[in-house]
Amino acid sequence: MVPSVRLSPATRSLFDEPLAIAVQGLGPRQQVTLRTSLRDEAGELFQACARYQAGDDGGLDLARCPALPGGSFSGLEPMGLLWALQPQKPFRRLVKRDVQTPFLLQLEVFEGHGDPPGRLLAQVQHERAFLRDGVRRVPVREGRIRATLFLPPGNGPFPGIIDLYGAGGGLPEYRACLLANYGFAVLALAFYGYEDLPKEMKEFHLEYFEEAVNYMLQHTQVKGPGIGLLGISKGGDLCISMASFLKGIMATTLINSSVANVGAVLRYKDITIPPLGVNAQRIKVNKSGIADIVDALNNPLEAPDHQSFIPLEKAECRFLFIVGQDDRNWKSEFFAVEGSKRLQAHGKEKPEIVCYPGAGHYIEPPFFPMCAASMHLLVGKPVVWGGEPKAHCEAQIDAWQQIQAFFRKHLTGKPSGTSSKL
């Protein structure tokens, strides 16, 4: 038999879905190296490899066969060839810029365990897509709003969510569009560094975000009476500010967020919240020039920085904090705990806090490879984000389910597990 790779689904899958990988037609107990390759839209190459030994029948199923030491990972890891992908140039993070096209994944099987690998025995290509069939992508340019709305297939209305990314700016759409695949109407909202929005993070006006909330509340495809917010990093503290001051928010999910306003002045009507102070002398830079910034921010519980603590006790919504306990960007667990204390001190319901040991800062949708270090726009040099690849991958899978269940419960009144379709 000629060796061949068998994938399930065979040719195309959604990026956040598992992919079953098997090889058939090898010799009994033959040693092989499997390698995956993927290029992002900038042409940057990401690769992972693993060493395996076929069974007595010449078959190799990654769901049953552990990887041997010497590759990107070892042990029983059916999805290891995806979560272990690493950039071939340092400090690159895998993101999807155009969600309307898939990533092309190439899988190769080589003879033996050599480095460089031996003879090519088999190869296959597979599309990792972002948009489920029938999901509508609608660019939004209404008033000041610069955003993209994703609407699920079928007749709405659907529970609505506004999705915010962090200090990198621009308009990342991939998380919003993956979430829309599960029955949510999701607005990916830009807030700076995009089109005619401010070029820098100097000050933000909550009225801009209020416009986006009102857009969603009035949309015929968005199910009322309120919407959800989802934010990571700087997008998280913006979501807390929105929930604290704006009407119509029912559920807010924060991924490695601060509970203090960070990086820029925040204004709303006659209210001004200054940014949390930073002490650059607390940044540690290693011999490779990579910065560890986890201690750079001041403590918002201490004067004068308590003025930057966002008054989340004003919020009328439920909160979910997703925390990577190895986040090196800032002290996410400390922020979540202090936010919880403040809510309870004001008689508000205790938020849900889900902590993941071994997870770093960028908790993304499932199967995005962990980014250990990359350029930080505000620091001006590469920073370490924390995390251990396998634990981080497992956190992403679980957090994705937690986020959907939380929004389903608080935006539709349906408990999770009743139906994946809304």
C-alpha positions in Angstrom: 0.0 0.0 0.0 1.0 3.6 -0.6 0.9 5.7 2.5 -1.9 8.2 2.7 -3.3 10.7 5.2 -6.9 10.5 6.3 -8.5 13.6 7.8 -12.0 14.0 9.3 -13.6 16.3 8.2 -11.8 15.4 4.9 -11.2 18.8 3.2 -12.5 21.6 5.3 -13.3 22.4 8.9 -14.0 25.4 11.1 -10.9 26.7 12.8 -12.3 26.1 16.3 -13.3 22.5 15.5 -11.2 19.4 16.2 -9.6 17.7 13.2 -9.0 13.9 13.3 -5.7 12.9 11.7 -4.7 9.4 10.7 -2.1 7.8 8.4 -2.6 4.4 6.7 -0.4 2.2 4.4 2.8 2.5 6.5 5.0 -0.6 7.3 4.5 -2.4 10.6 5.9 -0.3 13.4 7.4 2.1 10.9 8.9 5.3 12.3 7.6 8.5 10.7 7.7 12.3 11.3 4.5 14.3 10.8 4.7 18.0 10.0 2.1 20.7 9.7 2.6 24.0 7.9 0.4 27.1 7.7 1.1 30.5 6.2 -0.6 33.6 7.5 -1.8 36.4 5.2 1.5 38.2 5.6 3.3 35.0 4.3 4.7 34.1 7.7 5.3 30.4 8.1 4.1 28.5 11.2 5.1 24.9 11.7 4.9 21.9 14.1 6.2 18.4 13.9 5.9 15.2 15.9 7.5 11.8 15.8 5.4 8.6 15.7 5.6 4.9 15.3 2.9 3.1 13.3 1.1 0.1 14.7 1.6 -3.5 13.8 -0.9 -3.1 11.0 0.9 -0.1 9.5 -1.8 2.3 10.7 -1.4 5.5 12.8 -4.3 7.2 14.4 -3.3 10.4 16.4 -6.3 9.9 18.7 -4.9 6.6 19.9 -1.1 6.8 19.3 1.1 9.0 21.5 3.8 11.2 19.9 7.4 10.1 20.8 9.9 12.6 22.4 11.8 14.8 20.0 9.2 16.8 18.2 7.1 19.9 19.0 5.2 17.9 21.6 5.0 14.3 23.0 2.3 12.1 24.4 -1.3 11.5 23.3 -2.2 14.8 21.6 -4.7 14.4 18.8 -4.6 18.1 18.0 -1.0 18.7 18.9 0.0 19.4 15.3 -2.3 22.4 15.3 -1.9 23.9 18.8 1.9 23.5 18.7 2.3 25.5 15.5 5.1 28.0 16.0 6.3 31.0 13.9 9.5 30.3 12.0 10.4 34.0 12.7 10.3 35.1 16.3 7.6 37.4 17.8 4.9 36.6 15.2 1.4 35.9 16.5 -1.1 33.9 14.4 -4.1 36.1 13.6 -6.7 35.9 10.8 -7.1 39.2 8.9 -9.6 38.2 6.2 -12.3 35.8 7.7 -13.8 35.3 4.3 -10.9 33.0 3.3 -9.7 29.9 5.1 -6.2 29.2 6.4 -4.6 26.4 4.3 -3.0 23.7 6.4 -0.5 21.4 4.9 0.3 18.0 6.5 3.3 16.0 5.4 4.5 12.5 6.4 8.3 11.9 6.3 10.3 8.7 6.7 12.1 8.2 10.0 12.9 10.5 12.9 15.8 12.4 11.4 16.5 16.1 11.4 16.2 17.2 8.6 13.3 14.8 7.9 13.7 11.8 5.5 11.9 11.0 2.3 8.3 12.5 1.9 5.8 9.6 2.0 2.5 11.4 1.9 0.9 14.8 2.0 -2.5 16.5 2.1 -4.0 20.0 2.3 -6.9 21.0 4.5 -8.9 24.3 4.8 -9.4 25.7 8.2 -12.4 28.1 7.7 -13.8 30.9 9.8 -17.3 31.4 8.4 -19.9 28.7 8.6 -22.1 28.5 5.5 -24.9 31.0 5.8 -23.3 33.4 8.2 -23.6 37.0 6.9 -20.7 39.5 7.2 -22.0 43.1 7.2 -19.6 46.0 7.3 -21.0 48.7 9.5 -20.3 52.4 8.9 -23.2 54.2 10.6 -22.5 57.5 12.4 -19.1 57.2 13.9 -19.3 53.4 14.2 -16.5 51.4 12.4 -17.4 47.8 12.8 -18.4 44.5 11.2 -21.6 42.7 12.2 -21.8 38.9 11.8 -25.3 37.4 11.6 -26.0 33.7 12.0 -27.9 31.7 9.3 -31.7 31.5 9.7 -34.4 33.9 10.9 -33.5 36.0 13.9 -33.6 37.8 16.1 -30.4 36.4 17.8 -28.8 37.3 21.1 -26.4 40.2 20.5 -22.8 40.7 21.6 -20.2 43.5 21.0 -16.7 42.1 20.7 -13.6 44.2 21.5 -9.9 43.3 21.1 -7.0 45.0 22.9 -4.3 47.6 22.5 -3.3 46.4 19.0 -6.1 48.4 17.5 -7.6 47.8 14.1 -10.6 45.6 13.5 -10.0 41.9 14.3 -13.0 40.0 13.1 -12.1 36.3 13.7 -13.4 35.8 17.2 -16.7 37.6 16.4 -17.2 35.6 13.3 -16.4 32.2 15.0 -18.9 33.1 17.8 -21.6 34.0 15.2 -21.3 30.4 13.9 -23.0 29.3 17.2 -26.1 31.5 16.9 -25.0 34.9 18.2 -25.3 38.3 16.4 -21.8 39.6 17.0 -20.5 43.1 16.3 -16.7 43.3 16.0 -16.0 46.9 17.0 -12.9 49.0 16.2 -12.0 51.7 18.6 -8.7 53.1 17.4 -6.0 52.6 14.7 -8.6 51.9 12.0 -9.9 54.1 9.1 -10.8 57.5 10.4 -10.8 56.5 14.1 -8.0 58.0 16.3 -4.5 56.8 15.3 -3.3 56.5 18.9 -4.6 55.5 22.3 -4.7 58.8 24.1 -8.3 59.2 25.2 -11.5 57.4 24.6 -15.0 58.8 24.7 -17.7 56.3 25.9 -20.2 58.0 23.7 -18.6 56.2 20.7 -19.2 52.8 22.4 -22.7 54.0 23.4 -23.5 54.5 19.7 -22.5 50.9 19.1 -24.6 49.6 21.9 -27.6 51.5 20.6 -27.0 50.3 17.1 -27.2 46.7 18.4 -30.3 47.3 20.6 -32.2 48.8 17.7 -31.2 46.2 15.2 -34.1 44.0 13.9 -31.9 40.9 14.0 -30.8 41.4 17.6 -32.9 39.9 20.3 -33.6 42.3 23.2 -34.0 43.4 25.8 -30.2 43.8 26.2 -26.9 42.7 24.8 -23.6 41.1 25.9 -20.1 42.4 25.8 -16.9 40.4 25.2 -13.4 41.9 25.6 -9.8 40.8 26.0 -7.0 42.9 27.6 -7.6 46.6 27.0 -10.9 45.7 25.3 -11.9 44.1 28.6 -11.6 47.3 30.7 -13.5 49.2 28.0 -16.2 46.6 28.3 -16.3 47.1 32.1 -16.6 50.9 31.6 -19.4 50.3 29.1 -21.3 48.0 31.5 -20.8 50.5 34.3 -22.1 53.6 32.6 -24.3 52.5 29.6 -27.8 51.0 29.6 -28.8 47.8 27.9 -25.9 45.5 28.9 -27.0 42.2 30.4 -23.8 40.1 30.4 -20.1 41.0 30.2 -17.3 38.5 29.6 -13.7 39.6 30.3 -10.7 37.7 29.1 -7.5 38.7 31.1 -8.9 42.1 31.7 -8.0 45.0 34.1 -10.7 46.4 36.4 -8.8 49.8 36.2 -8.8 52.0 33.2 -5.5 51.4 31.4 -3.5 53.2 28.7 -5.7 56.2 27.9 -8.0 58.7 29.5 -11.6 57.7 29.5 -14.4 60.3 29.2 -18.1 60.1 29.4 -20.3 63.2 29.7 -18.8 65.0 32.7 -17.0 62.0 34.0 -13.2 61.5 33.5 -11.3 58.3 34.5 -7.5 58.7 34.4 -5.4 55.8 33.3 -3.7 53.6 35.9 -0.1 54.8 36.5 2.8 52.9 35.0 6.4 52.6 36.4 8.7 51.6 33.5 11.5 50.9 35.9 9.6 47.8 37.0 9.9 46.3 33.4 12.5 43.6 33.3 14.3 43.0 30.0 16.1 39.7 29.5 19.3 39.1 27.5 17.3 38.4 24.3 15.7 41.9 24.6 12.3 40.5 25.5 10.4 42.5 28.2 8.4 41.2 31.2 5.9 43.9 31.9 3.8 42.1 34.5 4.8 44.5 37.4 4.7 47.7 35.4 1.3 48.9 36.3 0.6 50.6 39.7 -1.9 49.1 42.2 -5.4 50.6 41.6 -6.2 50.1 45.3 -3.5 52.7 46.3 -3.8 56.5 46.1 -3.7 58.3 43.7 -4.4 55.3 41.4 -7.7 54.4 42.9 -9.2 57.0 40.7 -8.6 54.7 37.7 -10.6 51.8 39.3 -13.7 51.5 37.1 -16.9 51.8 39.2 -18.2 48.4 38.1 -20.6 48.3 41.0 -22.8 50.7 38.9 -23.3 47.9 36.3 -26.6 46.1 36.1 -25.2 43.0 34.3 -23.7 39.7 35.2 -19.9 39.3 34.9 -17.7 36.4 33.8 -13.9 36.8 34.3 -11.7 34.4 32.3 -8.2 34.4 33.9 -4.9 33.0 32.6 -3.0 32.4 35.8 0.3 32.7 34.0 -0.6 36.0 32.3 2.6 38.1 32.1 0.9 41.2 30.6 -0.6 42.2 33.9 -2.1 40.6 37.1 -5.4 39.4 35.6 -6.2 37.2 38.6 -5.6 40.0 41.1 -7.9 42.3 39.0 -10.7 39.7 38.8 -10.6 39.1 42.5 -10.6 42.8 43.3 -13.5 43.4 40.9 -15.4 40.6 42.7 -14.7 42.1 46.1 -15.9 45.5 44.9 -19.1 44.1 43.4 -19.9 42.2 46.6 -19.1 45.1 48.9 -21.8 47.0 47.0 -24.4 44.2 47.4 -24.0 43.1 43.8 -24.0 39.4 42.7 -20.6 37.7 42.8 -19.1 37.4 39.3 -18.1 34.1 37.8 -14.3 33.7 37.8 -12.8 30.9 35.8 -9.0 30.5 36.3 -6.7 28.5 34.1 -3.3 27.5 35.5 -0.6 27.5 32.7 -2.6 29.8 30.5 -1.0 33.1 29.3 -2.5 36.4 28.2 -3.8 35.8 24.7 -6.7 33.3 25.4 -8.1 33.0 21.9 -10.7 30.7 20.3 -9.7 27.0 20.3 -6.6 25.8 18.4 -4.9 29.2 17.9 -1.3 28.4 18.8 -0.1 30.0 22.0 1.8 33.2 21.4 4.7 33.2 23.9 6.1 36.6 23.0 5.4 39.3 20.4 5.7 43.0 19.8 3.8 45.3 22.1 2.7 48.5 20.4 2.7 50.5 23.6 6.0 49.2 25.0 7.8 49.3 21.7 9.6 46.0 22.1 8.7 42.3 22.2 7.1 41.3 25.5 6.5 37.8 27.0 2.8 36.9 27.3 3.1 33.8 29.5 1.6 30.4 29.3 2.6 26.8 28.6 1.4 25.6 25.2 -0.6 22.5 26.1 -2.3 24.0 29.2 -3.0 27.2 27.2 -4.6 25.2 24.4 -6.8 23.3 26.9 -7.8 26.7 28.5 -8.8 28.0 25.1 -11.1 25.0 24.4 -12.8 25.2 27.8 -13.0 29.1 27.9 -14.8 29.0 24.5 -17.5 26.7 25.9 -17.7 28.8 29.1 -18.2 32.0 27.1 -21.0 30.6 25.0 -22.8 29.0 27.9 -22.6 32.3 29.9 -24.0 34.3 27.0 -26.7 31.7 26.2 -27.8 31.7 29.9 -27.9 35.5 30.4 -29.0 36.7 27.0 -31.6 34.0 26.1 -32.6 32.6 29.5 -31.8 29.1 28.3 -29.4 27.0 30.4 -26.4 25.7 28.5 -26.8 22.1 27.2 -30.4 22.5 26.2 -29.5 23.1 22.6 -26.4 24.3 20.7 -28.7 26.2 18.3 -30.6 29.1 19.6 
